[in-house]
Amino acid sequence: MKEKMTENSIRLFEKKGFSETSIQDIVESIGVTKGTFYYYFTSKEQLLMDIHLAYIDELLNEQEKIIQVLEKSCKDKLFEMVYMLLKSIKTKKSSATVFFREMKNLSEEKLAQILPKRDEFRNRIEQLLKKGIESGEFRSNLDTSIISFAILGVANWSYHWFDPDGEKTDQEVARIFVGMILQGIEAGR
């Protein structure tokens, strides 16, 4: 029941927005009572927090798997990370939308649990860029902090416009993004 309530809430939050969706909307969407809601969640914000944690934790786990593949180059790992972000938008578009758009509705206390995870994700990209500089794959004069923010900006904003059923697949869009990024950071250019 908790998973069903969470899934329906994600769809409602995506469609109506967190602030415009009431607990009554959530329980009516699955035919249960408010008591059932409060059995699983202390508040609507707690539900939103659970959605955020599930989304970022899955991304962190997938990112860690990419990092652990020793035989791949930094360029390949960068592609895999960008592709993973786009694929998550394709497979979990509603969750991605809620994650990026509704963070503003979390209290400082809840943000204090989410922001370090977001920072960890970005820091791993920054470390990958530094490793790519050390190996000679990327230019030595990069500001890895700014580049990591830029990569995330390009990939994360795509939740807003990327249509998984559109002209380009998630993999094609990832290749375009990474091609654009690499032409700016590869050594020997």
C-alpha positions in Angstrom: 0.0 0.0 0.0 2.8 2.4 0.8 4.4 1.9 -2.6 1.1 2.4 -4.4 0.4 5.5 -2.4 3.9 6.8 -3.2 3.6 6.0 -6.9 0.2 7.8 -7.1 1.6 10.8 -5.1 4.5 11.1 -7.6 2.1 11.3 -10.5 -0.1 13.8 -8.6 2.9 16.0 -7.6 4.1 15.9 -11.2 0.7 16.9 -12.6 -0.6 19.4 -10.0 2.5 20.3 -8.0 3.3 19.4 -4.4 1.6 22.5 -2.9 -1.6 22.0 -4.9 -1.9 18.3 -4.1 -3.7 17.6 -0.8 -3.5 14.5 1.3 -7.2 14.1 0.4 -6.2 14.0 -3.3 -3.7 11.3 -2.6 -6.0 9.1 -0.6 -8.9 9.5 -3.0 -6.6 8.5 -5.9 -6.2 5.0 -4.4 -9.5 4.7 -2.5 -8.2 4.7 1.1 -8.6 6.9 4.1 -6.4 9.6 5.6 -5.7 7.2 8.5 -4.1 4.9 6.0 -1.9 7.8 4.8 -0.8 8.6 8.3 -0.1 5.0 9.0 2.7 5.2 6.5 3.7 8.8 6.5 3.9 11.4 9.3 3.2 14.2 6.8 3.0 15.1 3.1 6.5 16.5 3.4 7.7 13.2 4.8 6.2 11.5 1.7 8.1 14.1 -0.5 11.3 13.3 1.4 10.9 9.6 0.8 10.5 10.3 -2.9 13.6 12.4 -2.9 15.7 9.9 -1.0 14.6 7.0 -3.2 15.5 8.9 -6.4 18.9 10.2 -5.3 19.9 6.9 -3.6 19.2 5.0 -6.8 21.3 7.5 -8.8 24.1 7.3 -6.3 24.1 3.5 -6.5 24.1 3.5 -10.3 26.9 6.0 -10.3 29.0 3.9 -8.0 28.6 0.9 -10.3 29.9 3.0 -13.2 32.9 4.3 -11.2 33.8 0.7 -10.1 34.3 -0.5 -13.7 38.1 -0.3 -13.8 38.6 -1.1 -17.5 36.6 1.9 -18.7 38.2 5.2 -19.6 37.1 8.5 -17.9 35.4 9.5 -21.1 33.4 6.3 -21.2 32.4 6.7 -17.5 31.4 10.3 -18.1 29.1 9.1 -21.0 27.7 6.3 -18.7 26.9 8.9 -16.0 25.2 11.3 -18.4 23.3 8.4 -20.1 22.2 7.1 -16.7 20.8 10.5 -15.8 18.9 10.7 -19.1 17.7 7.1 -18.7 16.4 7.9 -15.3 14.4 10.7 -16.8 13.1 8.3 -19.4 12.2 5.5 -17.0 11.3 7.7 -13.9 10.2 10.9 -15.5 7.6 11.7 -12.9 10.1 11.0 -10.0 12.8 13.1 -11.8 10.3 16.0 -12.2 9.3 15.9 -8.6 12.9 15.6 -7.5 14.1 18.6 -9.4 11.0 20.8 -9.2 9.7 20.2 -5.7 12.8 20.3 -3.6 11.8 23.9 -2.7 9.0 22.4 -0.6 11.4 20.6 1.8 12.2 22.1 5.1 15.8 23.0 6.1 15.9 19.9 8.2 14.9 17.6 5.3 17.2 19.5 2.8 20.1 18.8 5.2 19.6 15.1 4.4 19.2 15.5 0.6 21.8 18.2 -0.2 24.8 16.1 0.9 23.7 13.3 -1.4 23.4 15.7 -4.3 26.8 17.1 -3.4 28.2 13.5 -3.3 26.9 12.8 -6.8 28.4 16.0 -8.1 31.7 15.4 -6.3 32.0 12.0 -7.9 31.8 13.7 -11.3 34.4 16.2 -10.3 36.7 13.4 -9.1 36.2 11.6 -12.4 37.2 14.8 -14.3 40.3 15.1 -12.1 41.2 11.5 -12.9 40.7 12.3 -16.6 43.1 15.2 -16.3 45.7 13.1 -14.5 45.4 10.4 -17.2 45.7 12.9 -20.0 42.2 12.3 -21.3 41.0 15.8 -20.4 42.7 19.2 -20.6 44.9 20.1 -17.7 43.5 23.6 -17.2 39.9 22.7 -16.4 38.0 24.1 -13.5 36.6 20.7 -12.5 34.1 22.2 -10.0 32.4 24.4 -12.6 32.5 21.7 -15.3 30.8 19.2 -12.9 28.0 21.7 -12.3 27.7 22.4 -16.0 27.4 18.6 -16.8 24.7 18.3 -14.2 23.0 21.4 -15.5 22.9 20.0 -19.0 21.7 16.6 -18.0 19.4 17.4 -15.1 17.5 20.2 -16.9 16.5 17.7 -19.6 13.7 16.4 -17.4 11.9 19.6 -18.5 12.0 19.0 -22.2 13.3 15.5 -23.0 10.7 13.3 -24.6 11.7 9.6 -24.4 9.3 8.9 -27.2 10.6 11.7 -29.3 12.9 11.9 -32.3 16.1 11.1 -30.3 16.6 8.3 -27.9 18.1 8.8 -24.4 21.3 7.3 -25.6 21.5 9.6 -28.7 20.9 12.6 -26.5 23.5 11.4 -24.0 26.0 11.1 -26.9 25.2 14.6 -28.1 25.7 16.0 -24.6 28.9 14.1 -24.0 30.3 15.0 -27.4 29.6 18.7 -26.7 31.2 18.4 -23.3 34.3 16.5 -24.5 35.0 18.8 -27.3 35.4 21.4 -24.6 37.5 19.4 -22.2 39.5 16.8 -24.1 43.2 17.2 -24.3 44.8 17.8 -27.6 42.1 20.0 -29.0 
